[in-house]
């Protein structure tokens, strides 16, 4: 899984927090939902623009953060 293709940072979107690319859904929201035990199907229903691969990317992103502590993400400049 190349999570970098699905997670992006844009200072004009969600205060520069990591989001699912092309949405305003923060990766942390997806991870919080999973951590709360919400089934993937329910997350996808709650956020219709999400794809199953976006959930996988958010998990991979969280794993990278846990492993490395900090991550340099490519900076998007368009909203």
MMTF fields as JSON, N, C-alpha, C and O atoms, coordinates in Angstrom:
{
  "mmtfVersion": "1.0.0",
  "mmtfProducer": "UNKNOWN",
  "numBonds": 315,
  "numAtoms": 316,
  "numGroups": 79,
  "numChains": 1,
  "numModels": 1,
  "chainsPerModel": [1],
  "groupsPerChain": [79],
  "chainIdList": ["A"],
  "bondAtomList": [4, 2, 8, 6, 12, 10, 16, 14, 20, 18, 24, 22, 28, 26, 32, 30, 36, 34, 40, 38, 44, 42, 48, 46, 52, 50, 56, 54, 60, 58, 64, 62, 68, 66, 72, 70, 76, 74, 80, 78, 84, 82, 88, 86, 92, 90, 96, 94, 100, 98, 104, 102, 108, 106, 112, 110, 116, 114, 120, 118, 124, 122, 128, 126, 132, 130, 136, 134, 140, 138, 144, 142, 148, 146, 152, 150, 156, 154, 160, 158, 164, 162, 168, 166, 172, 170, 176, 174, 180, 178, 184, 182, 188, 186, 192, 190, 196, 194, 200, 198, 204, 202, 208, 206, 212, 210, 216, 214, 220, 218, 224, 222, 228, 226, 232, 230, 236, 234, 240, 238, 244, 242, 248, 246, 252, 250, 256, 254, 260, 258, 264, 262, 268, 266, 272, 270, 276, 274, 280, 278, 284, 282, 288, 286, 292, 290, 296, 294, 300, 298, 304, 302, 308, 306, 312, 310],
  "bondOrderList": [1, 1, 1, 1, 1, 1, 1, 1, 1, 1, 1, 1, 1, 1, 1, 1, 1, 1, 1, 1, 1, 1, 1, 1, 1, 1, 1, 1, 1, 1, 1, 1, 1, 1, 1, 1, 1, 1, 1, 1, 1, 1, 1, 1, 1, 1, 1, 1, 1, 1, 1, 1, 1, 1, 1, 1, 1, 1, 1, 1, 1, 1, 1, 1, 1, 1, 1, 1, 1, 1, 1, 1, 1, 1, 1, 1, 1, 1],
  "groupList": [{"groupName": "UNK", "atomNameList": ["N", "CA", "C", "O"], "elementList": ["N", "C", "C", "O"], "formalChargeList": [0, 0, 0, 0], "bondAtomList": [1, 0, 2, 1, 3, 2], "bondOrderList": [1, 1, 2], "singleLetterCode": "X", "chemCompType": "L-PEPTIDE LINKING"}],
  "groupTypeList": [0, 0, 0, 0, 0, 0, 0, 0, 0, 0, 0, 0, 0, 0, 0, 0, 0, 0, 0, 0, 0, 0, 0, 0, 0, 0, 0, 0, 0, 0, 0, 0, 0, 0, 0, 0, 0, 0, 0, 0, 0, 0, 0, 0, 0, 0, 0, 0, 0, 0, 0, 0, 0, 0, 0, 0, 0, 0, 0, 0, 0, 0, 0, 0, 0, 0, 0, 0, 0, 0, 0, 0, 0, 0, 0, 0, 0, 0, 0],
  "groupIdList": [1, 2, 3, 4, 5, 6, 7, 8, 9, 10, 11, 12, 13, 14, 15, 16, 17, 18, 19, 20, 21, 22, 23, 24, 25, 26, 27, 28, 29, 30, 31, 32, 33, 34, 35, 36, 37, 38, 39, 40, 41, 42, 43, 44, 45, 46, 47, 48, 49, 50, 51, 52, 53, 54, 55, 56, 57, 58, 59, 60, 61, 62, 63, 64, 65, 66, 67, 68, 69, 70, 71, 72, 73, 74, 75, 76, 77, 78, 79],
  "secStructList": [7, 7, 4, 4, 4, 6, 3, 3, 3, 3, 6, 6, 1, 4, 4, 4, 7, 7, 3, 3, 6, 6, 1, 1, 7, 5, 2, 2, 2, 2, 2, 2, 2, 2, 2, 6, 6, 7, 7, 2, 2, 2, 2, 2, 2, 2, 1, 6, 6, 7, 7, 2, 2, 2, 2, 2, 2, 2, 2, 2, 2, 2, 2, 2, 2, 2, 2, 2, 1, 7, 7, 7, 7, 7, 3, 3, 7, 7, 7],
  "xCoordList": [0.853, 0.0, 0.881, 1.694, 0.721, 1.396, 0.472, -0.257, 0.506, -0.418, -0.201, -1.13, 1.024, 1.311, 0.46, 0.251, -0.024, -0.861, -2.29, -3.062, -2.651, -4.022, -4.111, -5.206, -2.988, -2.978, -2.208, -1.13, -2.756, -2.074, -2.232, -3.052, -1.425, -1.475, -1.594, -0.844, -2.534, -2.721, -3.011, -3.99, -2.19, -2.409, -3.777, -4.221, -4.44, -5.757, -6.902, -8.071, -6.57, -7.599, -7.381, -6.31, -8.386, -8.34, -7.098, -6.484, -6.735, -5.604, -4.3, -3.44, -4.153, -2.916, -2.761, -1.672, -3.838, -3.788, -3.811, -4.338, -3.242, -3.232, -4.668, -5.411, -5.04, -6.401, -6.334, -5.31, -7.453, -7.605, -7.614, -8.413, -6.72, -6.546, -7.883, -8.683, -8.097, -9.3, -10.522, -11.618, -10.347, -11.464, -11.039, -9.894, -11.963, -11.667, -11.792, -12.043, -11.618, -11.687, -10.276, -9.421, -10.041, -8.712, -8.416, -9.29, -7.167, -6.742, -6.994, -7.341, -6.823, -7.037, -8.491, -8.754, -9.423, -10.838, -11.077, -11.795, -10.479, -10.617, -10.01, -10.616, -8.813, -8.134, -8.93, -9.073, -9.45, -10.27, -11.489, -11.845, -12.124, -13.291, -12.914, -13.616, -11.809, -11.353, -11.0, -11.335, -10.323, -9.933, -11.154, -11.106, -12.238, -13.478, -14.264, -15.322, -13.751, -14.411, -15.504, -16.285, -15.561, -16.588, -16.186, -15.066, -17.088, -16.765, -16.467, -17.014, -15.591, -15.236, -16.467, -16.546, -17.411, -18.612, -19.364, -19.885, -19.422, -20.115, -19.345, -19.949, -18.022, -17.202, -17.437, -17.604, -17.449, -17.675, -19.065, -19.249, -20.039, -21.399, -21.452, -22.111, -20.749, -20.742, -20.001, -20.335, -19.004, -18.191, -18.227, -17.31, -19.268, -19.481, -18.364, -18.241, -17.56, -16.479, -15.263, -14.356, -15.236, -14.126, -14.218, -15.308, -13.076, -12.954, -12.301, -11.601, -12.508, -11.857, -10.338, -9.728, -9.731, -8.292, -7.872, -6.737, -8.788, -8.485, -8.339, -7.491, -9.156, -9.05, -7.713, -7.032, -7.34, -6.044, -4.904, -3.934, -5.027, -3.992, -3.883, -2.779, -5.019, -4.997, -4.307, -3.547, -4.572, -3.9, -2.4, -1.605, -2.009, -0.594, 0.096, 1.239, -0.592, -0.08, 0.141, 1.185, -0.826, -0.7, 0.455, 1.189, 0.614, 1.714, 3.059, 3.995, 3.15, 4.383, 4.671, 5.816, 3.657, 3.841, 4.33, 5.231, 3.748, 4.141, 5.581, 6.321, 5.957, 7.306, 8.353, 9.429, 8.045, 9.036, 8.894, 9.862, 7.741, 7.537, 7.166, 6.262, 7.834, 7.485, 7.564, 8.291, 6.809, 6.778, 6.745, 5.995, 7.542, 7.476, 6.487, 6.695, 5.416, 4.419, 4.593, 5.008, 4.28, 4.329, 3.289, 2.154, 3.683, 2.818, 2.015, 2.579, 0.69, -0.186, -0.422, -0.513, -0.521, -0.739, -2.096, -2.472, -2.825, -4.151, -5.228, -5.051, -6.338, -7.445, -8.386, -9.371],
  "yCoordList": [-1.194, 0.0, 1.234, 1.427, 2.049, 3.341, 4.39, 5.075, 4.511, 5.43, 6.869, 7.675, 7.209, 8.585, 9.038, 10.235, 8.097, 8.478, 8.814, 9.356, 8.498, 8.72, 9.708, 10.152, 10.057, 10.999, 12.234, 12.12, 13.418, 14.651, 15.713, 15.596, 16.745, 17.894, 19.145, 19.33, 19.989, 21.266, 22.297, 22.15, 23.336, 24.312, 25.0, 25.582, 24.936, 25.562, 24.59, 24.965, 23.35, 22.343, 21.78, 21.254, 21.891, 21.337, 21.777, 20.989, 23.047, 23.629, 22.876, 22.83, 22.286, 21.602, 20.215, 19.642, 19.669, 18.311, 17.298, 17.58, 16.131, 15.076, 14.627, 14.261, 14.663, 14.3, 13.24, 13.051, 12.562, 11.683, 12.592, 13.523, 12.305, 13.172, 13.448, 12.543, 14.73, 15.134, 15.291, 15.549, 15.137, 15.292, 16.215, 16.663, 16.479, 17.191, 16.239, 16.664, 14.978, 13.956, 13.719, 13.203, 14.096, 13.936, 12.456, 11.689, 12.079, 10.709, 10.344, 9.202, 11.301, 11.04, 10.674, 9.901, 11.212, 10.878, 9.414, 8.705, 8.973, 7.573, 6.666, 5.668, 7.015, 6.215, 6.229, 5.193, 7.395, 7.484, 6.574, 5.901, 6.557, 5.69, 4.219, 3.451, 3.827, 2.444, 2.103, 1.025, 3.026, 2.797, 2.665, 1.976, 3.321, 3.244, 1.973, 1.737, 1.166, -0.098, 0.0, -0.935, 1.126, 1.296, 0.449, 0.57, -0.399, -1.256, -0.429, 0.655, -0.974, -0.299, 0.057, 1.152, -0.855, -0.604, 0.619, 1.406, 0.781, 1.938, 3.231, 4.271, 3.166, 4.346, 4.748, 5.93, 3.773, 4.065, 4.634, 5.47, 4.187, 4.734, 6.164, 7.023, 6.414, 7.755, 8.771, 9.955, 8.307, 9.173, 8.607, 7.892, 8.917, 8.289, 8.513, 7.742, 9.545, 9.775, 8.891, 8.815, 8.232, 7.331, 6.035, 5.544, 5.499, 4.184, 3.259, 3.739, 1.954, 1.034, 1.228, 1.077, 1.56, 1.785, 3.005, 3.076, 3.967, 5.143, 4.752, 5.295, 3.82, 3.333, 2.62, 2.819, 1.793, 1.119, 2.137, 1.969, 3.188, 4.225, 4.949, 5.233, 5.247, 5.914, 5.035, 5.531, 3.739, 2.808, 2.751, 2.755, 2.698, 2.663, 3.963, 3.945, 5.073, 6.375, 6.373, 6.818, 5.879, 5.814, 4.901, 5.207, 3.797, 2.878, 3.562, 3.402, 4.313, 5.047, 6.076, 6.219, 6.783, 7.753, 7.066, 7.566, 5.943, 5.21, 4.713, 4.687, 4.325, 3.809, 4.915, 4.758, 6.008, 7.055, 8.267, 9.003, 8.49, 9.657, 10.909, 11.636, 11.176, 12.317, 11.868, 10.935, 12.544, 12.207, 13.499, 14.42, 13.562, 14.679, 14.28, 13.297, 15.054, 14.799, 15.823, 16.952, 15.441, 16.421, 17.518, 17.233, 18.743, 19.887, 20.203, 20.454, 20.188, 20.567, 22.061, 22.619, 22.701, 24.142, 24.532, 25.704, 23.584, 23.904, 23.348, 22.304, 24.05, 23.617, 22.722, 22.264],
  "zCoordList": [0.0, 0.0, 0.0, 0.904, -0.992, -1.061, -0.455, -1.172, 0.862, 1.53, 1.094, 1.148, 0.657, 0.253, -0.933, -1.126, -1.716, -2.855, -2.42, -3.212, -1.173, -0.702, 0.456, 0.803, 1.054, 2.173, 1.735, 1.152, 2.012, 1.618, 2.693, 3.604, 2.558, 3.457, 2.601, 1.642, 2.954, 2.269, 3.351, 4.083, 3.473, 4.537, 4.477, 5.467, 3.329, 3.192, 3.451, 3.363, 3.767, 4.033, 5.432, 5.734, 6.276, 7.641, 8.403, 9.123, 8.236, 8.978, 8.745, 9.625, 7.559, 7.225, 7.826, 7.79, 8.379, 8.921, 7.776, 6.699, 8.015, 7.002, 6.717, 7.628, 5.445, 5.016, 3.925, 3.269, 3.756, 2.61, 1.375, 1.281, 0.444, -0.729, -1.421, -1.657, -1.738, -2.451, -1.563, -2.06, -0.241, 0.695, 1.835, 1.899, 2.707, 3.946, 5.137, 6.264, 4.872, 5.918, 6.434, 5.715, 7.68, 8.25, 8.498, 8.901, 8.25, 8.499, 9.957, 10.261, 10.853, 12.281, 12.579, 13.501, 11.821, 12.015, 11.66, 12.365, 10.577, 10.173, 11.239, 11.631, 11.705, 12.734, 14.033, 14.682, 14.419, 15.637, 15.545, 16.512, 14.381, 14.201, 14.333, 14.992, 13.709, 13.821, 15.263, 15.754, 15.935, 17.33, 18.236, 19.255, 17.863, 18.645, 18.34, 18.923, 17.435, 17.11, 16.068, 15.888, 15.384, 14.352, 13.142, 12.645, 12.671, 11.522, 10.265, 10.066, 9.435, 8.185, 7.352, 6.793, 7.271, 6.462, 6.975, 6.184, 8.285, 8.861, 8.587, 8.326, 8.645, 8.325, 6.871, 6.568, 5.981, 4.559, 4.314, 3.429, 5.09, 4.966, 5.487, 4.902, 6.597, 7.199, 6.337, 6.336, 5.613, 4.756, 3.335, 2.932, 2.583, 1.272, 0.248, -0.704, 0.431, -0.527, -0.252, -1.08, 0.889, 1.211, 0.426, 0.133, 0.097, -0.521, 0.504, 1.396, 0.402, 1.335, 1.384, 2.443, 0.252, 0.202, 1.019, 1.491, 1.188, 2.007, 3.475, 4.183, 3.927, 5.304, 5.486, 6.492, 4.516, 4.566, 4.601, 5.34, 3.799, 3.756, 5.091, 5.555, 5.71, 7.015, 8.059, 8.89, 8.011, 8.929, 8.666, 9.606, 7.405, 7.061, 7.477, 7.934, 7.321, 7.753, 9.264, 9.74, 10.009, 11.467, 11.875, 12.815, 11.177, 11.472, 11.226, 12.01, 10.152, 9.845, 10.927, 11.357, 11.366, 12.446, 13.716, 14.391, 14.034, 15.241, 15.129, 16.112, 13.934, 13.705, 13.705, 14.284, 13.071, 12.843, 13.749, 13.938, 14.302, 15.152, 14.379, 14.79, 13.28, 12.429, 10.973, 10.632, 10.135, 8.71, 7.905, 8.227, 6.884, 5.942, 4.844, 4.133, 4.719, 3.676, 2.569, 2.829, 1.335, 0.257, 0.51, 0.891, 0.3, 0.545, -0.703, -1.768, -0.567, -1.675, -1.595, -0.502, -2.719, -2.714, -3.307, -3.258, -3.857, -4.401, -3.493, -2.865, -3.429, -2.554, -3.277, -2.697]
}
